[in-house]
């Protein structure tokens, strides 16, 4: 039995839901509300000591880190394979999985703060005592320090610009990579595409959606259309925001 602990619009949760959908694997849904800090509560820290989403439970065993979960699912449920057979193509797949974490994740997080995260936090009637309690529960000093800094100071325009420059660089590499075939690892749809798709979805709703538009990057735009047409994408992204009062709907 599979149980997924996730948040509806978390990019890392979305990629795992995409993988599960592509493999046609049913799972028990456990939604963890990041904006009431459920991911830092003791019950969830027992599941994921890092206090982040997603986490996958499989027959009592816990697997964390979204990219590790993707490969775990492909190992355990190989009937619908999502890794190329060719060793070189498989290496290209792993480079894009790596890029999704090294470049896309942190920079999309930075670019998302002012238009999304700060807006959500402002909607909640947090007292300083509640903020202090949440931070005290956070198991990671790195995440706690970043949360405190951004809660108090936000993200500067210079930090945003730096994040968008990194994302522009990454998207340029995607455009070049797609010369080799319709998918990021070549001819086969793979975990590379799943790892990157949620970040493209997020960039579209941020301040510079033209970065993924056909006028600037036609191959990325065509790839993105192919991704969105897949039933697995549609199923994974059909998971709606359960908080009806949340101002963020996508």
C-alpha positions in Angstrom: 0.0 0.0 0.0 1.2 3.5 -0.9 0.5 6.6 1.2 1.6 10.0 0.0 2.1 12.9 2.4 2.1 16.0 0.2 0.9 19.6 -0.3 -1.4 20.4 -3.2 0.8 23.0 -4.9 4.3 21.9 -3.7 6.4 21.4 -6.8 8.1 18.4 -5.2 4.7 16.9 -4.4 3.4 17.5 -7.9 6.3 15.6 -9.5 5.6 12.5 -7.3 1.9 12.7 -8.1 2.8 12.8 -11.8 4.9 9.7 -11.4 2.2 7.8 -9.5 -0.3 8.8 -12.1 1.9 7.8 -15.1 2.4 4.4 -13.4 -1.3 4.1 -12.6 -0.6 3.5 -8.9 -3.4 4.3 -6.4 -2.3 5.9 -3.1 -3.8 7.0 0.1 -3.9 10.8 0.2 -2.5 12.6 3.3 -2.5 16.4 2.7 -0.1 18.3 4.8 -0.9 22.0 5.2 2.4 23.9 4.9 0.7 27.2 5.9 -0.5 25.9 9.2 2.9 24.4 9.7 1.7 20.8 9.9 5.0 19.7 8.3 6.8 20.9 11.4 4.5 19.2 13.9 5.8 16.3 15.9 3.5 13.7 14.2 4.9 14.6 10.7 8.5 14.9 11.9 8.3 11.2 12.9 7.5 10.5 9.2 10.0 12.9 7.6 12.8 14.1 10.0 13.5 17.0 7.6 10.0 18.4 8.0 9.4 18.8 4.3 7.0 17.3 1.7 6.5 14.9 0.1 7.1 11.7 1.9 6.0 8.3 0.6 5.1 5.4 2.8 5.2 2.0 1.1 4.1 -1.0 3.2 5.3 0.7 6.4 8.6 2.0 4.9 9.2 5.7 4.5 11.0 7.2 1.5 11.7 10.9 1.4 13.1 13.4 -1.1 11.0 13.7 -4.3 13.7 12.8 -6.8 14.6 9.7 -4.7 11.0 8.8 -4.5 10.7 9.0 -8.4 13.5 6.4 -8.8 12.2 4.3 -6.0 8.8 4.0 -7.6 10.5 3.1 -10.9 12.5 0.4 -9.2 9.6 -1.1 -7.3 6.9 -0.8 -10.0 8.8 -1.3 -13.3 5.8 -2.4 -15.3 5.4 1.1 -16.7 9.1 2.2 -17.0 10.1 5.8 -16.8 13.8 5.5 -17.3 15.4 5.0 -20.7 17.1 1.7 -21.4 20.0 3.3 -23.2 22.8 4.2 -20.7 23.6 7.5 -22.2 19.9 8.6 -22.3 19.6 7.4 -18.7 22.6 9.6 -17.8 20.9 12.6 -19.5 17.7 11.8 -17.5 19.7 11.9 -14.3 21.3 15.2 -15.2 17.9 16.8 -15.6 16.7 15.3 -12.3 19.9 16.8 -10.7 19.2 20.2 -12.5 15.6 20.2 -11.1 17.0 20.2 -7.6 20.3 22.1 -7.9 18.9 25.0 -10.0 15.1 24.9 -10.4 14.0 24.2 -6.8 15.7 26.9 -4.8 15.3 29.6 -7.5 11.6 28.9 -8.1 11.2 29.0 -4.3 12.8 32.4 -4.2 10.8 33.7 -7.1 7.6 32.4 -5.6 8.0 34.1 -2.2 6.6 37.6 -2.7 3.7 36.8 -5.1 2.7 33.5 -3.4 4.2 32.5 -0.1 4.0 36.0 1.5 0.5 36.5 0.3 -0.6 33.2 1.9 1.1 34.1 5.2 -0.5 37.5 5.2 -3.9 35.9 5.0 -3.3 33.9 8.2 -3.9 35.7 11.6 -0.6 34.5 13.0 0.6 35.9 16.3 4.3 36.2 17.1 3.8 33.4 19.6 2.5 31.1 16.8 5.4 32.0 14.5 7.9 31.4 17.3 6.3 28.0 18.1 6.3 27.0 14.4 10.0 27.9 14.0 10.8 26.1 17.3 9.2 22.9 15.8 11.2 23.2 12.5 13.8 20.4 12.6 16.2 22.1 10.1 18.2 25.1 11.2 18.7 26.0 7.6 15.0 26.1 6.8 14.2 27.9 10.0 16.7 30.6 9.4 15.4 31.2 5.9 11.8 31.3 7.1 12.6 33.8 9.8 14.6 36.0 7.4 11.9 36.0 4.6 9.1 36.4 7.1 10.8 39.5 8.5 12.3 41.0 5.3 10.7 39.3 2.3 12.7 38.7 -0.9 14.5 41.7 -2.4 14.3 42.7 -6.0 17.9 41.8 -6.4 17.3 38.3 -5.0 14.4 37.9 -7.4 16.4 39.0 -10.4 19.2 36.6 -9.4 16.7 33.7 -9.2 15.2 34.6 -12.6 18.7 34.8 -14.1 19.4 31.2 -12.9 16.0 30.0 -14.2 16.7 31.7 -17.6 20.0 29.8 -17.8 18.3 26.5 -17.0 15.5 27.1 -19.5 18.2 27.9 -22.1 19.8 24.5 -21.4 16.3 22.9 -21.8 15.9 24.5 -25.2 19.2 23.2 -26.3 18.6 19.7 -25.0 15.3 19.4 -26.8 17.1 19.5 -30.1 17.9 15.8 -29.5 14.3 14.7 -29.3 10.8 15.5 -28.0 11.7 14.8 -24.4 14.5 15.9 -22.2 16.4 12.6 -22.3 15.8 12.2 -26.0 13.1 10.1 -27.6 11.5 8.7 -24.4 9.3 10.4 -21.9 11.1 9.9 -18.6 11.6 10.9 -15.0 13.6 13.9 -16.4 10.4 15.4 -17.8 8.4 14.6 -14.6 11.1 16.2 -12.5 11.1 19.4 -14.5 7.4 19.8 -15.4 6.2 21.3 -12.0 8.8 24.0 -12.2 7.6 25.1 -15.7 4.0 25.1 -14.4 5.1 27.4 -11.5 7.1 29.8 -13.7 4.0 30.3 -15.8 2.2 31.9 -12.9 5.0 34.0 -11.6 6.2 37.4 -12.9 8.0 36.3 -16.1 5.9 33.7 -17.8 7.4 34.7 -21.2 10.5 32.8 -20.2 8.7 29.6 -21.3 6.7 31.1 -24.1 7.0 30.1 -27.8 8.4 33.5 -28.8 11.5 33.0 -26.7 11.8 29.2 -26.5 9.8 27.3 -29.1 11.1 23.9 -28.2 10.4 24.3 -24.5 6.9 25.6 -25.3 6.2 22.6 -27.5 7.5 20.2 -24.9 5.3 21.9 -22.3 2.2 21.4 -24.5 3.1 17.7 -24.8 3.5 17.4 -21.1 0.1 19.0 -20.4 -1.6 16.8 -22.8 -0.6 13.6 -21.0 -3.3 12.0 -18.8 -0.7 11.6 -16.0 -0.1 15.3 -15.9 -3.9 16.1 -15.9 -4.5 13.6 -13.1 -1.6 14.9 -10.9 -2.6 18.5 -11.3 -6.3 17.9 -10.8 -5.6 17.8 -7.0 -7.4 21.0 -5.9 -6.5 23.4 -3.1 -8.5 22.1 -0.2 -8.3 25.5 1.5 -11.2 27.4 -0.1 -10.0 30.7 1.5 -6.5 30.5 0.1 -6.0 33.3 -2.4 -3.7 31.1 -4.5 -5.7 28.8 -6.8 -2.9 27.4 -9.0 
